[in-house]
Amino acid sequence: MVNDKSSEKAPATTRIRMRIMVGTIIFGVALAVGLFALGCGKSNRQAAVAPSDQVYTVSQPDGGPTPTRTAALTPRGDEPPAVPVDSLPPDVDVSVADTLVMAGVPIELKAEGSADVVGMSLSDGIHQPQLFEQDHNTGSWRTLYRVPLKPRTDRIGLSVTARNGAGRWRRVWVFLSLQEEQPSVSADTTVGK
């Protein structure tokens, strides 16, 4: 009788293994067909660079200017293709006077951005994002941020996002550490007699 039970389990185990193997094969075939379909849908979309119509003046040794055309900007085999300036994200650097802050105290954040920056915003994930103001004399950006009275943790992460006119952006982070308030010592020294 013991042999009858083991003979019943053997076909069940074999069936389970067979189902797992068939399922794996079906998944593998579906994955291969999907990857093949994605690969066939792509086309070589390389930007063709048209010859420049700009004319530059080059002075000759005899002093007379001779107009010349610029050569077409075609990448060589070992050179990467040229990237348009407006396709790059802006650059931004943020500074704060001190990263050790107290709850409820406003701090000033200063940012320097590349020349193509048209706007900057500050977000702490708690309040609504606020905008930086640009100082047109120095080109720097400034904003004030009030540290929450009761933050969830003793470390606050602030994100600063710079945007350019082409809609590209770059985000940098500033982390502030919450300073514990020192207990004030009372000057009351009443002595009972």
C-alpha positions, 0 to 999 in steps of 0.5 A, spaced: 500 500 500 505 504 501 507 503 494 501 505 491 501 512 495 508 514 492 506 512 485 500 517 485 504 523 487 509 521 482 505 523 476 502 529 480 509 532 481 511 530 474 504 534 471 506 540 476 513 540 473 511 540 466 506 546 467 512 550 470 516 548 464 510 550 459 509 556 462 516 558 462 517 557 455 510 561 453 513 567 457 520 566 454 517 566 447 512 572 448 518 576 451 522 574 445 516 576 440 515 583 444 523 585 444 523 583 436 517 588 435 520 593 439 526 593 435 523 593 428 519 599 430 525 603 431 528 607 425 535 611 425 533 618 427 539 621 426 539 629 426 542 631 419 546 637 420 545 642 414 551 646 411 551 652 414 549 658 410 553 663 415 559 667 412 565 669 416 571 674 414 578 671 414 583 676 413 589 675 408 596 676 409 596 682 404 590 685 409 584 684 404 578 680 407 576 674 403 569 671 405 569 664 406 564 659 407 564 654 413 564 647 412 558 643 413 558 640 421 558 633 419 561 628 425 567 624 423 567 617 425 571 618 432 567 624 434 560 625 437 555 629 433 554 636 435 549 637 441 544 644 440 545 648 446 538 648 447 537 641 448 542 641 455 539 642 461 541 648 465 546 648 471 545 650 478 548 651 484 545 652 491 548 655 497 545 656 504 549 660 510 548 654 515 545 647 514 544 647 522 537 650 523 532 651 528 525 650 527 521 656 525 527 660 523 527 663 516 533 662 512 536 665 506 537 660 500 542 663 494 543 660 487 547 661 481 544 658 475 547 658 468 545 664 463 539 660 460 535 659 466 529 663 466 526 660 473 527 657 479 523 654 484 524 651 491 520 645 494 520 641 501 515 636 499 510 639 505 508 646 502 507 649 495 513 650 491 515 657 492 519 661 486 526 664 487 527 672 485 533 674 480 537 679 482 538 682 475 545 686 478 548 680 480 545 674 476 544 670 482 537 668 485 534 668 492 529 666 496 527 665 504 524 659 507 521 658 514 523 651 517 517 648 519 515 648 527 514 641 527 518 637 522 517 630 521 524 628 522 530 632 524 533 632 517 529 636 512 530 635 504 529 641 500 529 641 492 531 647 487 529 646 480 532 650 475 528 651 468 531 654 461 527 657 456 527 650 452 523 646 458 529 643 460 530 642 468 535 640 473 534 639 480 539 639 486 538 638 493 540 641 500 539 638 506 538 641 513 539 638 520 535 641 525 538 643 531 535 642 538 533 648 542 537 649 548 533 650 554 533 657 557 536 657 564 532 661 568 535 667 572 530 666 578 534 665 584 528 665 589 531 663 596 526 661 601 527 663 608 
